[in-house]
Amino acid sequence: MRFNRFLGIRYLTAVFFFANLWWAIIASNLWSKWLPVGLMVLAIPVIYEQIKLFGTPTNHLPYTTLYFRCQTGVNIGLSILIVTPLFNALYPFVRDTNNNRGIVLLILLIGIGLGGWSLRRLHLIEQNKDRFYGRLKAYQATLQK
């Protein structure tokens, strides 16, 4: 039950990992592949940290927080670079039209929103102010009776 507090974080870690994996595969023969590869390498300790939650209950996940800060920061940086000529270098698999730039920007904005949500959630969990903490305490109280 304690691990359920991190369920959304766990799924978003997987979503970002596989989004970065597909981006790296599509850009496999280009220099721009190193950005998603770096984010995937950064996700490895996060995955280990989340697996460790099964046996070691904690509400402090420093690697996960760092990862989501980096992922959100990269998405913000890429959002800014959309209006520059670097768009073609970063996304050579996307035809350079205003419509396509808008779609890529929308995807990045969704990533920024999900990263921000994850950081907020991690902060609430660390402070024991998330809604699942109350449910966990109520559940533990019923077990004590």
Rosetta constraint file for C-alpha pairs under 8 A:
AtomPair CA 1 CA 5 HARMONIC 7.71 0.50
AtomPair CA 1 CA 136 HARMONIC 6.85 0.50
AtomPair CA 2 CA 57 HARMONIC 7.22 0.50
AtomPair CA 2 CA 136 HARMONIC 6.64 0.50
AtomPair CA 3 CA 7 HARMONIC 6.88 0.50
AtomPair CA 3 CA 53 HARMONIC 6.63 0.50
AtomPair CA 3 CA 54 HARMONIC 6.74 0.50
AtomPair CA 3 CA 57 HARMONIC 7.72 0.50
AtomPair CA 4 CA 132 HARMONIC 7.77 0.50
AtomPair CA 5 CA 125 HARMONIC 7.38 0.50
AtomPair CA 5 CA 132 HARMONIC 5.81 0.50
AtomPair CA 5 CA 133 HARMONIC 7.36 0.50
AtomPair CA 6 CA 10 HARMONIC 6.08 0.50
AtomPair CA 7 CA 11 HARMONIC 6.35 0.50
AtomPair CA 8 CA 12 HARMONIC 6.13 0.50
AtomPair CA 8 CA 118 HARMONIC 7.88 0.50
AtomPair CA 9 CA 13 HARMONIC 6.08 0.50
AtomPair CA 9 CA 118 HARMONIC 6.08 0.50
AtomPair CA 9 CA 121 HARMONIC 7.97 0.50
AtomPair CA 9 CA 122 HARMONIC 7.97 0.50
AtomPair CA 10 CA 14 HARMONIC 6.52 0.50
AtomPair CA 10 CA 50 HARMONIC 7.12 0.50
AtomPair CA 11 CA 15 HARMONIC 6.23 0.50
AtomPair CA 12 CA 16 HARMONIC 6.08 0.50
AtomPair CA 12 CA 114 HARMONIC 7.65 0.50
AtomPair CA 12 CA 118 HARMONIC 7.86 0.50
AtomPair CA 13 CA 17 HARMONIC 6.02 0.50
AtomPair CA 13 CA 43 HARMONIC 7.57 0.50
AtomPair CA 13 CA 47 HARMONIC 7.79 0.50
AtomPair CA 14 CA 18 HARMONIC 6.13 0.50
AtomPair CA 15 CA 19 HARMONIC 6.05 0.50
AtomPair CA 16 CA 20 HARMONIC 6.03 0.50
AtomPair CA 17 CA 21 HARMONIC 6.10 0.50
AtomPair CA 17 CA 39 HARMONIC 7.73 0.50
AtomPair CA 17 CA 40 HARMONIC 5.84 0.50
AtomPair CA 17 CA 43 HARMONIC 6.96 0.50
AtomPair CA 18 CA 22 HARMONIC 6.10 0.50
AtomPair CA 19 CA 23 HARMONIC 6.21 0.50
AtomPair CA 20 CA 24 HARMONIC 6.06 0.50
AtomPair CA 20 CA 36 HARMONIC 4.79 0.50
AtomPair CA 20 CA 37 HARMONIC 7.02 0.50
AtomPair CA 20 CA 39 HARMONIC 7.06 0.50
AtomPair CA 20 CA 40 HARMONIC 6.56 0.50
AtomPair CA 21 CA 25 HARMONIC 6.18 0.50
AtomPair CA 21 CA 36 HARMONIC 6.77 0.50
AtomPair CA 21 CA 37 HARMONIC 7.20 0.50
AtomPair CA 21 CA 40 HARMONIC 7.14 0.50
AtomPair CA 22 CA 26 HARMONIC 6.09 0.50
AtomPair CA 23 CA 27 HARMONIC 6.12 0.50
AtomPair CA 23 CA 33 HARMONIC 7.20 0.50
AtomPair CA 23 CA 36 HARMONIC 6.52 0.50
AtomPair CA 24 CA 28 HARMONIC 5.57 0.50
AtomPair CA 24 CA 32 HARMONIC 7.99 0.50
AtomPair CA 24 CA 33 HARMONIC 4.74 0.50
AtomPair CA 24 CA 34 HARMONIC 7.35 0.50
AtomPair CA 24 CA 35 HARMONIC 7.97 0.50
AtomPair CA 24 CA 36 HARMONIC 5.60 0.50
AtomPair CA 24 CA 37 HARMONIC 6.21 0.50
AtomPair CA 25 CA 33 HARMONIC 7.62 0.50
AtomPair CA 26 CA 93 HARMONIC 7.32 0.50
AtomPair CA 27 CA 31 HARMONIC 7.84 0.50
AtomPair CA 27 CA 32 HARMONIC 6.53 0.50
AtomPair CA 27 CA 33 HARMONIC 5.17 0.50
AtomPair CA 27 CA 91 HARMONIC 7.83 0.50
AtomPair CA 27 CA 92 HARMONIC 7.66 0.50
AtomPair CA 27 CA 93 HARMONIC 7.54 0.50
AtomPair CA 28 CA 33 HARMONIC 5.72 0.50
AtomPair CA 29 CA 33 HARMONIC 7.46 0.50
AtomPair CA 32 CA 36 HARMONIC 7.95 0.50
AtomPair CA 32 CA 89 HARMONIC 6.93 0.50
AtomPair CA 32 CA 90 HARMONIC 5.52 0.50
AtomPair CA 33 CA 37 HARMONIC 6.27 0.50
AtomPair CA 34 CA 38 HARMONIC 5.85 0.50
AtomPair CA 35 CA 39 HARMONIC 6.43 0.50
AtomPair CA 36 CA 40 HARMONIC 6.16 0.50
AtomPair CA 37 CA 41 HARMONIC 6.23 0.50
AtomPair CA 38 CA 42 HARMONIC 6.17 0.50
AtomPair CA 39 CA 43 HARMONIC 6.25 0.50
AtomPair CA 39 CA 67 HARMONIC 7.88 0.50
AtomPair CA 39 CA 70 HARMONIC 7.90 0.50
AtomPair CA 39 CA 71 HARMONIC 7.02 0.50
AtomPair CA 40 CA 44 HARMONIC 6.73 0.50
AtomPair CA 42 CA 46 HARMONIC 7.36 0.50
AtomPair CA 42 CA 67 HARMONIC 6.44 0.50
AtomPair CA 43 CA 47 HARMONIC 6.22 0.50
AtomPair CA 43 CA 64 HARMONIC 7.92 0.50
AtomPair CA 43 CA 67 HARMONIC 6.50 0.50
AtomPair CA 44 CA 48 HARMONIC 6.41 0.50
AtomPair CA 45 CA 49 HARMONIC 5.95 0.50
AtomPair CA 45 CA 63 HARMONIC 6.52 0.50
AtomPair CA 46 CA 50 HARMONIC 6.17 0.50
AtomPair CA 46 CA 63 HARMONIC 5.43 0.50
AtomPair CA 46 CA 64 HARMONIC 5.04 0.50
AtomPair CA 46 CA 67 HARMONIC 7.19 0.50
AtomPair CA 47 CA 51 HARMONIC 6.19 0.50
AtomPair CA 48 CA 52 HARMONIC 6.14 0.50
AtomPair CA 49 CA 53 HARMONIC 6.67 0.50
AtomPair CA 49 CA 61 HARMONIC 7.13 0.50
AtomPair CA 49 CA 63 HARMONIC 7.23 0.50
AtomPair CA 49 CA 64 HARMONIC 7.53 0.50
AtomPair CA 50 CA 54 HARMONIC 7.71 0.50
AtomPair CA 52 CA 56 HARMONIC 5.97 0.50
AtomPair CA 53 CA 57 HARMONIC 5.38 0.50
AtomPair CA 53 CA 58 HARMONIC 6.83 0.50
AtomPair CA 59 CA 125 HARMONIC 6.01 0.50
AtomPair CA 59 CA 126 HARMONIC 4.97 0.50
AtomPair CA 59 CA 128 HARMONIC 7.81 0.50
AtomPair CA 60 CA 125 HARMONIC 7.92 0.50
AtomPair CA 60 CA 126 HARMONIC 5.50 0.50
AtomPair CA 61 CA 65 HARMONIC 6.28 0.50
AtomPair CA 61 CA 122 HARMONIC 7.75 0.50
AtomPair CA 62 CA 66 HARMONIC 6.14 0.50
AtomPair CA 63 CA 67 HARMONIC 6.02 0.50
AtomPair CA 64 CA 68 HARMONIC 6.24 0.50
AtomPair CA 65 CA 69 HARMONIC 6.19 0.50
AtomPair CA 65 CA 119 HARMONIC 6.41 0.50
AtomPair CA 65 CA 122 HARMONIC 6.96 0.50
AtomPair CA 66 CA 70 HARMONIC 6.17 0.50
AtomPair CA 67 CA 71 HARMONIC 6.03 0.50
AtomPair CA 68 CA 72 HARMONIC 5.89 0.50
AtomPair CA 68 CA 115 HARMONIC 5.65 0.50
AtomPair CA 68 CA 116 HARMONIC 7.88 0.50
AtomPair CA 68 CA 118 HARMONIC 7.03 0.50
AtomPair CA 68 CA 119 HARMONIC 6.54 0.50
AtomPair CA 69 CA 73 HARMONIC 5.96 0.50
AtomPair CA 69 CA 115 HARMONIC 7.30 0.50
AtomPair CA 69 CA 119 HARMONIC 7.31 0.50
AtomPair CA 70 CA 74 HARMONIC 6.02 0.50
AtomPair CA 71 CA 75 HARMONIC 6.22 0.50
AtomPair CA 71 CA 115 HARMONIC 6.98 0.50
AtomPair CA 72 CA 76 HARMONIC 6.19 0.50
AtomPair CA 72 CA 111 HARMONIC 6.97 0.50
AtomPair CA 72 CA 112 HARMONIC 5.17 0.50
AtomPair CA 72 CA 115 HARMONIC 5.30 0.50
AtomPair CA 72 CA 116 HARMONIC 7.02 0.50
AtomPair CA 73 CA 77 HARMONIC 6.14 0.50
AtomPair CA 74 CA 78 HARMONIC 6.03 0.50
AtomPair CA 75 CA 79 HARMONIC 6.03 0.50
AtomPair CA 75 CA 108 HARMONIC 5.58 0.50
AtomPair CA 75 CA 109 HARMONIC 7.47 0.50
AtomPair CA 75 CA 111 HARMONIC 6.66 0.50
AtomPair CA 75 CA 112 HARMONIC 6.03 0.50
AtomPair CA 76 CA 80 HARMONIC 6.44 0.50
AtomPair CA 76 CA 108 HARMONIC 7.49 0.50
AtomPair CA 76 CA 109 HARMONIC 7.89 0.50
AtomPair CA 76 CA 112 HARMONIC 6.77 0.50
AtomPair CA 77 CA 81 HARMONIC 6.31 0.50
AtomPair CA 78 CA 82 HARMONIC 6.29 0.50
AtomPair CA 78 CA 108 HARMONIC 7.50 0.50
AtomPair CA 79 CA 105 HARMONIC 5.89 0.50
AtomPair CA 79 CA 108 HARMONIC 6.34 0.50
AtomPair CA 79 CA 109 HARMONIC 7.53 0.50
AtomPair CA 80 CA 84 HARMONIC 7.88 0.50
AtomPair CA 81 CA 85 HARMONIC 7.87 0.50
AtomPair CA 81 CA 86 HARMONIC 6.40 0.50
AtomPair CA 81 CA 87 HARMONIC 6.45 0.50
AtomPair CA 82 CA 86 HARMONIC 7.24 0.50
AtomPair CA 82 CA 87 HARMONIC 5.26 0.50
AtomPair CA 82 CA 101 HARMONIC 6.58 0.50
AtomPair CA 82 CA 105 HARMONIC 7.15 0.50
AtomPair CA 83 CA 87 HARMONIC 7.15 0.50
AtomPair CA 85 CA 89 HARMONIC 7.70 0.50
AtomPair CA 86 CA 90 HARMONIC 6.11 0.50
AtomPair CA 87 CA 91 HARMONIC 5.81 0.50
AtomPair CA 87 CA 92 HARMONIC 7.72 0.50
AtomPair CA 87 CA 96 HARMONIC 7.79 0.50
AtomPair CA 88 CA 92 HARMONIC 5.04 0.50
AtomPair CA 88 CA 94 HARMONIC 7.75 0.50
AtomPair CA 88 CA 96 HARMONIC 6.80 0.50
AtomPair CA 94 CA 100 HARMONIC 7.02 0.50
AtomPair CA 95 CA 100 HARMONIC 6.83 0.50
AtomPair CA 96 CA 100 HARMONIC 6.56 0.50
AtomPair CA 96 CA 101 HARMONIC 6.94 0.50
AtomPair CA 97 CA 101 HARMONIC 6.19 0.50
AtomPair CA 98 CA 102 HARMONIC 6.13 0.50
AtomPair CA 99 CA 103 HARMONIC 6.37 0.50
AtomPair CA 100 CA 104 HARMONIC 6.20 0.50
AtomPair CA 101 CA 105 HARMONIC 6.03 0.50
AtomPair CA 102 CA 106 HARMONIC 6.08 0.50
AtomPair CA 103 CA 107 HARMONIC 6.30 0.50
AtomPair CA 104 CA 108 HARMONIC 6.21 0.50
AtomPair CA 105 CA 109 HARMONIC 6.03 0.50
AtomPair CA 106 CA 110 HARMONIC 6.19 0.50
AtomPair CA 107 CA 111 HARMONIC 6.29 0.50
AtomPair CA 108 CA 112 HARMONIC 6.15 0.50
AtomPair CA 109 CA 113 HARMONIC 6.12 0.50
AtomPair CA 110 CA 114 HARMONIC 6.14 0.50
AtomPair CA 111 CA 115 HARMONIC 5.97 0.50
AtomPair CA 112 CA 116 HARMONIC 6.02 0.50
AtomPair CA 113 CA 117 HARMONIC 6.08 0.50
AtomPair CA 114 CA 118 HARMONIC 6.10 0.50
AtomPair CA 115 CA 119 HARMONIC 6.22 0.50
AtomPair CA 116 CA 120 HARMONIC 6.15 0.50
AtomPair CA 117 CA 121 HARMONIC 6.05 0.50
AtomPair CA 118 CA 122 HARMONIC 6.05 0.50
AtomPair CA 119 CA 123 HARMONIC 6.17 0.50
AtomPair CA 120 CA 124 HARMONIC 6.25 0.50
AtomPair CA 121 CA 125 HARMONIC 6.13 0.50
AtomPair CA 121 CA 130 HARMONIC 7.34 0.50
AtomPair CA 122 CA 126 HARMONIC 6.08 0.50
AtomPair CA 123 CA 127 HARMONIC 6.28 0.50
AtomPair CA 124 CA 128 HARMONIC 6.00 0.50
AtomPair CA 124 CA 129 HARMONIC 4.98 0.50
AtomPair CA 124 CA 130 HARMONIC 5.12 0.50
AtomPair CA 125 CA 129 HARMONIC 6.05 0.50
AtomPair CA 125 CA 130 HARMONIC 5.38 0.50
AtomPair CA 125 CA 133 HARMONIC 7.64 0.50
AtomPair CA 128 CA 133 HARMONIC 6.09 0.50
AtomPair CA 129 CA 133 HARMONIC 6.79 0.50
AtomPair CA 130 CA 134 HARMONIC 7.48 0.50
AtomPair CA 131 CA 135 HARMONIC 6.86 0.50
AtomPair CA 132 CA 136 HARMONIC 6.03 0.50
AtomPair CA 133 CA 137 HARMONIC 6.20 0.50
AtomPair CA 134 CA 138 HARMONIC 6.19 0.50
AtomPair CA 135 CA 139 HARMONIC 6.06 0.50
AtomPair CA 136 CA 140 HARMONIC 6.12 0.50
AtomPair CA 137 CA 141 HARMONIC 6.10 0.50
AtomPair CA 138 CA 142 HARMONIC 6.41 0.50
AtomPair CA 139 CA 143 HARMONIC 6.48 0.50
AtomPair CA 140 CA 144 HARMONIC 6.41 0.50
AtomPair CA 141 CA 145 HARMONIC 6.73 0.50
